[in-house]
Amino acid sequence: MSQAEAPTAPENTGPRPRSPRNSLWTLGILRSEITTTLRRHRTYALLAVLAAVPVLIGIAVRIETGGGGSGSGGGPDGGGGPAFLTQVTNNGLFLVFAALAATLPVFLPMAVGVVAGDAIAGEASGGTLRYLLVAPAGRTRLLLAKYASVLTFCLVATFVVAASALAVGALLFPVGEVTTISGTRISFGEGLVRAALTAAVVAASLVGFAALGLFVSTLTDSGIGAMAATVGLLITVQILDSIPQLSGIHPYLFPHYWMSFADVLREPVHWEELSKNFQLQGLYAAVFGSAAWARFTAKDITA
């Protein structure tokens, strides 16, 4: 048979099987971004500051009360918000809830704003962003990896606060059965589960703000500028949320339902405000995540 008459392999017109290399690239970038974010000296400093807050609160309560019980009981507080601090001397586990309540309005979101604002803009200002895009992962997967690293920081930062508060509370105050906001008593083990669930709820409450910070990070090549703008937006929105005359827009502001985590300490757990919080955070994540994707995929990367 001549060379011209040699049979040729039939052309494969069907869908090609998905190459495992794409998945490996995605997992590799995700692991690299999370590791890089958590190993930065700035991240260590932020986590150290967050861990110090429960220590300061615990020492202050210990000095103020001399370690004695407050005798406040721990029932409903008449609508003025859960009196976590008044319960710390009776049960050190309440320091977890008090510390989360103290850090959520300012310290935790500011730390998240620093990490999220620097996610893209920091790479651009450092001249490393275009080198990251050389890898065959694409801009979309890189952006998702950046967002996943910010969410990982949210979770780690929240549980650092909770773990620090639990250690300090157990060291300085007695621990035992927990009196819920509803006035019922639950075991210490169930109280620990509620504390862990509360920390997870607090971390989930930062999902929308993390997406907002990532979007801001795609708008500039200045890491410091993106961090400052993200923190500035946080302060501005919280001011708007505190003005009674603007109550009509409050349910649409991302920090409005942040303190709903207190409903985890009710018996049974009240899910109405928690569900609103999760839905609002999901909405912010979808809107600003999409905006970040649209901006980043169309951005001219020069650095």
Summary of the structure (lengths in Angstrom):
residues: 303
radius of gyration: 24.1
end to end distance: 58.3
largest distance: 101.0
contacts: 965
relative contact order: 0.14
helix: 68%
strand: 1%
